[in-house]
Amino acid sequence: MSVTTNPKAMRAWTYTSASQGLEKSVKLVEDASPPFLQELPADGILVKVRYSALNPADHKIPELGLLGRVIVSVPATPGLDFAGVVVRIGDAIPDDAFLVGDQVFGRIAPGQHGTLGEYVCARMDGCAVLPKGVSLEDASCIGTAGQTAYQCIVPNVKEGDKVFINGGSGGTGTFGIQIAKAVGCFVTVSCSAKNADLCRSLGADEIVDYTTEDVSQVLKSKGPVYKLVVDNVGSSPRDLFKAADHFLLPDGKFVQIGAGLSFGDITATASRMMLPTYLGGGKSQYQWVVTENHHEHLEKLGNWMKEGKIKVIIDEVFEYAEVPKAVEFLKKGHLKGKIVVRGCT
């Protein structure tokens, strides 16, 4: 596997406006040369991207319009997750942390130069060396969904606790099931009947079929037994947070990571955050989780993959030339696991 150790130019998928949808706006640019190719920051790690996994934020941020441009300057390249090969190392990176030629994986923060470019500038907190026996393709899926699930679950539970995961078959949900099982929890998930076998194969102890059952009522019937709710959906069922008054333990927590961008979705999320109990809000402790990069979390997840405690579920793999098609597929939703794009060769 050869790489150019001193690249001066690169290809990248870029957009300037996504008002018609990112899948219709993103274009392949032959010479999109970001500043880090010419002068790598002292805390930077230049990585040749071999695989990039897509996340909803990759299209949601560009499609926010003016607000999206406040978050990310344009022209911009989407993408947060990567797996690839170290090309150069900044002077501030510890000598024993990474070597040129190391296979690595991780996540960058949202910014102008994402992982759908030929190269990416990673930081140490968002990068880890690939464990032996783990493929780059699988590792590319860990950065956002794996860290998000880890940060929702591990700090909030102990062995023997019961966890409910709303939306078990998507990218974050499939990691969440396995992480909760890895730390010794009993796991209930919501999913459709067609994805029930997948969720069981990952360790789910109990399935609630949201297509035929009232999820909130099923959970309420169990009484206050759950220590944690992880809501990967955010918009369905709308009454899940209020219903949690009946099935979360007094010291339990309701954690939300997923939400739509419609007015109804935004209103529902805002009410969970701010509506007091006397006006119909829920009583449970609520937390909106924003994923943070942690080198130690990536290392832990990588080791769990090596040990077989976590396996990556990939719905579809697209070639680099098929990025618009991959984005379109992502936006359809109801995925089984992750979507991966093979990097530019």
Secondary structure, DSSP 4 states (H G I P E B T S, - for coil): ----SS-----EEEBS--TT-HHHH-EEES----HHHHS--TTEEEEEEEEEEE-THHHHTGGGTHHHHHHS-SSBB---EEEEEEEEE-TTS-TTT--TT-EEEEE--S-SB-TTBSEEEEEGGGEEEPPTT--HHHHTTIIIIIHHHHHHHGGG--TT-EEEEES-SBHHHHHHHHHHHHTT-EEEEEE-GGGHHHHHHTT-SEEEETTTS-HHHHHHTT-S-EEEEEESSSSSSTTHHHHHHHHEEEEEEEEE-----SHHHHHHHHHHHH--GGGT---SEEEE------HHHHHHHHHHHHHTS----EEEEE-GGGHHHHHHHHHT---SBEEEEEPP-
